[in-house]
Amino acid sequence: MDIVTLSTGELTEALHAGDEVVFEQMFNAYYQRLCNYANTILDSIEDSEEMVQNTFLNIWEKKESFEIHTSVKSYLYQAVFNQCMNYIKHNKVRQAHKEYYLYVTEAIVGSPSEDIIASELELRIEAAIAGLPPQCQTVFRMSRTDNLTYAEIAKKLGVSVKTVENHMGKALHILRDKLKEYLPLLLLLLMLNNNNYNNFN
């Protein structure tokens, strides 16, 4: 069976049946051309080969439901194009996260004012906690400062565990709202310093 003489329907049926010979022929017939095409998009031979390999891997993994509504060539080029676009999009998002992390890290760790920033955050956090409704504040401090379980807090206060859960939920909601503008900085400090306030994110 030769890939060149197969119709789209016959190729599809062969893949549905798990015909490794047909799949290998398709791979060999189009691999290099697809790599060259991907390289015009990514300008990286290594990345291009990975995208083409991923394309064929996806086809084989989904061979039982594989369908082509155009020519084999058109399908493969479109599939490789989609792989390249997803790769570029993923890299842009990853790079943006990396740049943001480095920017904030340099602002905190590389700055002589790190202690001042941390102290300011601690003051803001304490002020936010102090501004909680009395019962919410009590429950929050017993949980976070005294490290008591909800059951222990409920017993000490003479209320139900559900009531404690409600107070904690309300406290965290209020704190998130009050401290939302400090969250990027706060979360980084939490990672660096292993701060106890690890439930604000």
C-alpha positions, -999 to 999 in steps of 0.1 A, spaced: 0 0 0 15 33 -11 6 66 5 8 84 -29 -19 62 -44 -42 63 -14 -73 85 -14 -81 106 16 -108 81 26 -85 51 23 -59 69 44 -84 77 70 -96 41 71 -60 28 73 -53 50 103 -86 40 120 -73 5 117 -40 14 132 -20 7 101 15 15 111 29 11 76 6 38 62 13 61 91 51 57 86 48 64 49 28 95 56 54 106 81 83 100 57 65 117 28 57 149 46 81 152 76 109 172 61 86 195 41 66 202 72 98 209 92 109 234 65 74 251 67 74 253 105 109 268 104 96 297 83 73 305 113 95 297 143 130 303 128 143 274 149 150 240 134 148 222 167 115 238 177 101 232 142 110 195 143 93 193 177 61 208 164 60 185 134 67 155 156 39 166 180 15 169 150 22 133 139 20 121 175 -14 137 179 -26 121 148 -15 86 159 -29 90 194 -63 100 180 -61 77 150 -94 60 159 -113 92 155 -91 108 129 -109 127 101 -97 147 71 -121 170 53 -95 184 30 -65 169 13 -39 152 34 -13 178 25 -36 207 35 -46 190 67 -10 185 78 1 220 69 -28 234 88 -21 212 118 15 222 119 6 258 116 -18 255 146 10 237 166 34 266 159 8 292 168 0 275 201 38 272 208 43 309 202 13 319 223 25 296 252 60 311 250 47 346 251 26 339 282 55 321 299 79 350 290 55 376 303 52 357 337 90 353 338 96 390 331 70 401 357 85 377 383 120 390 377 108 426 378 91 422 412 119 400 425 145 427 417 123 454 432 122 435 465 152 413 468 176 436 450 165 467 469 179 480 501 144 489 511 133 453 513 128 454 551 109 486 548 86 471 522 81 440 543 74 461 574 49 482 555 31 451 544 30 437 579 14 470 591 -11 469 563 -20 433 570 -24 439 608 -45 470 601 -68 449 578 -71 422 605 -78 448 632 -106 462 610 -125 429 608 -158 425 626 -150 414 663 -162 378 659 -144 374 625 -112 389 639 -113 366 670 -118 335 649 -92 345 624 -65 352 651 -73 319 669 -69 300 636 -38 319 622 -20 330 654 -29 303 679 -31 275 652 -63 261 665 -85 239 644 -121 249 636 -133 223 661 -111 237 689 -122 273 681 -159 263 681 -155 246 715 -137 276 730 -163 300 717 -193 278 724 -204 279 688 -208 254 660 -180 245 636 -202 258 608 -203 292 625 -165 292 627 -163 283 590 -187 312 582 -166 337 602 -134 325 586 -149 327 551 -161 363 558 -127 373 573 -108 360 543 -132 377 518 -127 410 536 -90 407 538 -86 398 501 -106 429 492 -87 452 515 -53 438 505 -59 431 468 -36 460 456 -7 444 477 -12 408 465 15 406 439 41 419 464 26 400 493 26 367 475 62 371 465 72 379 501 53 349 512 73 327 489 106 342 500 100 344 537 75 316 543 52 340 560 23 326 580 -3 345 561 -5 319 533 -42 319 528 -47 353 512 -40 341 476 
